[in-house]
Amino acid sequence: MRRLARRAAEPVDRLHARLVLPEPSGPVQRVTVVGIYREGEPIASAAAELAASRHHVDFRLGAMGESAPQLRDRTAQECMSAGKFQNLNDLVEGVGTESDWLLIIDDDVLLPPGFLDRMIEVCRRCDFALAQPAQSRTSNANWPIAKRHFLSLARETRFVEIGPVTLVRRDAVQLLTPFPADLRFGWGLDFVWSDVMRRHGLRLGIVDALAVEHSSRAVASTYSWDRAQEEGREFLKTVDHAPVSVTDGSGIRTYRRAPQPPAH
């Protein structure tokens, strides 16, 4: 019954999204896209979707091996061998001053059409400095709060995942980078982000109307679940971080429709 309910809810939410997603109206932004990939697809398709944006998009992708032919012009480094956020540190240098937004994307996610323009517009109207699209109900998500919620445009939350897609505004980029150099798998980092954002009075959010599909690989299928958990536990012993309760419920506030754009 739950599976049938999930299947029935998805088309309703897709229709709702078409009705409530605001048309992009803000100023053109500079966006830097970073991500580490093993194979050319589906990240090449995601990159093509992002490149179709009205905004100025700069790609700094990193390849674990040689760059994929269809991504050669968008790959900044090849043969990267460290952990995800260790590798990303090599790609994000200078982004906090050069770009208005940083988009971090995994290599196994499918984006909805018009994703970037609408994602930035929703974040602008809701004043989200750190945000993620929800994951579809069939995606492999670690936390229920990250799954798409019914008939919701977006939710203000106290928690945003480190993947599979994360959008970071320039002021938050300056607070959250560089990433911890000794953290290979990244587990636990999202709880540190939550604490940093709270202390600086910046909003976090999950955008349900732009849910992405993240189901081609199970979580931790390319690395050791046990090693990642152990690293995360040890990491959190050394830093200030939010409690796991920030993942409870659906968030602080649900937006059924988009707020009016800011006056300034």
Secondary structure, 3 states (H helix, E strand, C coil): CHHHHHHHHHHHHHHHHHHHCCCCCCCCCEEEEEEEECCCCCHHHHHHHHHCCCCEEEEEEEECCCCCHHHHHHEEECCCCCCHHHHHHHHHCCHHHHCCEEEEECCCCECCCCHHHHHHHHHHHHCEEEEEEEECCCCCCCCHHHECCCCCCEEEECCCCCCCEEEEEHHHHHHHCCCCCCCCCCCCHHHHHHHHHHHCCCEEEEEEEEEEECCCCCCCCCCCHHHHHHHHHHHHCCCCCCCHHHHCCCCCEEECCCCCCCCC
